[in-house]
Amino acid sequence: MMITTCIKRSRPASWHRSLASMRLMTTTPTNPKREGDISDAFASMSGKGSQPLPDRFRQLKLDLVRGHEEALIASWNRLLGTLRKENQVIAETGPSIVPEVDFSNSLTDALEAKKSEIQKRGVAIIRGVIPEDEARAYKFEIEEYVRQNPQTRGFPANNPQVIELYWSSPQLRARTHPRMLQTQTALMTTLWHTSNPQTPISLHTPLSYADRLRIRQPGDAQFALGPHQDGGSVERWEPDGYGRGGVYDAVFRGSWESYDPFDACGRERAATNRYDGLGACSMFRMFQGWLAMSRTGPGQGTLLVNPLVKETMAYTLLRPFFRPLRVLGELGGDKERFLEAGNWEFTAGDKMTSELQGATPGHGQEFPEGMHPHLELERTMVHVPEVRPGDFVVWHCDTIHAVDKTHNGKTDSSVLYIPVCPTTEASAEYVTQQRSAFRDGTPAPDFPGGKGESEHLGRPTEEYIRRVSDPAGVQSMGLEKLAVSKEDTPGGKEAIERANAVLGF
């Protein structure tokens, strides 16, 4: 880094201005990925189903735990005991287990007061991030945009509930809204940390990630997305995936209790989308999230989560190394005996297989019924409480989540998907591509391709963003040089410097 910096500073200022100008004028062609929709992100919805993994994954599993086998078995047994207790708490508590905080100028203090609870649950509702009338108006404006552009795609094709829009005016205004950016910064700086302050990641500077939106109508049962995790699938076990940053090393060494879901150190190096999936996320999203545009509650086409982020991630990672000695049918359906630690053996040596339950390259991590029995998802997936327009729901990038199988409400369940993303060099590389897609009106790079909104009437321009957003909002989209926060770590300041170089500033 020092050599690069020295070379950079030896060049005249006019050279940098010329290079930045060339980069900002560059645009990419139409997204080369094929057209598609949200179903392409999941093996269960895409129609492809899961296929046996190559033998290299068997060898990978052996390499991951070699020398730690006994510690891993002991760790697994401790984890099962913890899950048994925590699952009961979740089942008895229900939706009220989800922490809630009201938006205010003292949001950081409010989050700090509930920090341990939010970190344990991995999910939270921030009430009133956008004024209610403003958030409700977003939906009506989007519906008019779709009416003017009937070529807009969505899932399912015959009655879209999840709409392939990325650049509508309301989406852009919501992502760059000062209160949204304030909320994202507070979430990152209060709940996350870096165990090494030299880690090149800025928690003080959120970057914009363009995602879709949902306007789910009453009675819909097609957008029935089951329990899953975002941020890749097989990548979580691969040395060239999350292994690049050693994110889950403690779990694979047999000390799941030492894993810290909120330590960002190493995640800036993790590759979350090694297979260029349609809808797989290339950026580091500390939280996935959505902004409500309508009032909706449990059973009304809304979100379900498993509110136990650390333990469920550890179990997901360890499950492929264990198998039951006797299946449920052999035990006469006795679930307690089936789940007992003594009924599960470590699959060492020749017993090891390539299977990573629910993981398929190029798709999200899924949790099909029966594959992860100790999570007891049938009773530990809880609805988020009722929300109103302007409420912001966030969940940790490791959190297992799903949507209602059927929308049993009487009005639409509508949200804008807006994650929380810190600044890293890799994320800046993605934002550079995303910036070009915005200018072209094509889908964001992670998502299915095609013309997108390039021919849509009323599509916002760059000038529009500069007019309706403050400087921080413009910067979050990579349209201006990122500012350095005085409160940032040395690594955070380095991340901003690297990101600005990537963005052409």
Phi, psi and omega in degrees: 000320181295321179295314179301317181297316180299316179297318182300316184287343180280351181270150181292154181300326181297328179295317180295319180296322180292316180296316179299320180297317180297318181293321182290334180276345183286136175233156180263157175289177177308138180316118185291347178293153178293160176292154180182201180207189186296337180295336181291343182280350186227131182301323184291333183262340185281345182089353181277329183071174179270144180243152177304138180281150179300161183297339180299334178287331174296315179294322178301316181296319178298318180294323184298323189248003183302127181089353181238015188303311183294319178296325181293318179298314180296320179296317178301315181296320177295320181296318180299322178295319179295316180299320181302317180288313185291325178300322180294319178298315180297312182299323181282332186271317179074206186304331183292353178287343181284120180294148179230143178221141176271139176293138175195174177292342177256037183300322180301317179295320180295320178292322179298323181294334181245020186303308183296323180293315180294320180294326178289317185277330179073016182209150178200157171246126174257110186281134170070035178296316174250137177308140189303313181298322180294315180294322179294323180293333177306315184297315181296323179292320178295317179299323178291321177299318178293320180299321180285343183229075185295349178283356180301133182267164176187180179236135348290158188298326184278345181200073190303131174247325174249117193256136182279068174237140180230338192235022177292157181304313180298322178298315181294317181294320180293316181297325186257007181298134181305322181288328176293314180294323176298318179294315180299317179297317180297319178298317183290312187284333181274318188264334181254163175204171173238122180295338174242112183295350178274354180301125183284078178209132180255117177274354182264357187228092179288141174253149182276133176239117184280119179233181185278197174214163180232130168232090188265126185270152178305138179092347182296133177230007182273326177276064184257073183276115184284184181303133182200168171239144173272176175082036177090181178222278181299338180302334183293338178258345189277140178296332177265011175251247177290341179295339178303323181257002180063032187302319186249021184305319183299322180294315182286343176273353179096027179221068184298332180297336181278348179290128180248105182297342185251015171267116183280349183298123181100330181291336179291343179260348184292141175260111185263353183219067184286343188246013174050050180290161178277095181108358175283138188274127178270337180270157175280108177260108177298318174229137161277157182195164170216150178257122181289137173247358180213167176274129181205152182220187181306133180083358185250044177075031187251194186270143168240146179224157166261108188274059179206073196292318185291310184292321181290326177292317178299318179295317179303318182289325184271337184308319182296350181262000183227150178217154181284141174288322178227131181282169187303319181297324180289342180257015179066026179079011180283099186294320182298316178294324180296321184276349181303141180305326181293346178268004183237132182242150176285132184269074182280159172052236185293343180280346182293138175243175179274358188292135170235094192311120176083001183257129180223126181307135178084003181227167177289162177282122181247163183231072180301153183304128175091346184281333182233065194298327183290346176282341179047051185299336180296342178232357180250001171272113184246149176291149166286149180298172180301139178238159176241162177306132180099348175284143183244117180257128181232147175217142183304150183296345175265356187288135173281129182215166183203180173234157177308134178297324178225139176274103183263011178278181182253350178229168184294154176247103193236132181214156168255125178283118182221104179277177179245113188234123175283173177269124170224166179297317181296321179293325177295325177298320177293317180298328176298316176293320180296323178300317178294320178297320177300314181295327180275341184080015179268164181300151176303150191304328182288343195254170178307147188271209183104190182288334180059236181256015185300334180247014182286138172287138176079013179290132183294152178255173176298323179299324179299314180300316181295332182280322187261349184247153174277175185304322181296323178293318178297318179296323184297337178267003179079020182267347176218163180297134179289135178275148179266131177275135178296335183275355185288159176285166174303320178294325178295319179293324176295321179299320178295318179298314179296317182297317180297324177295317179297319183284349176095024181246000000 
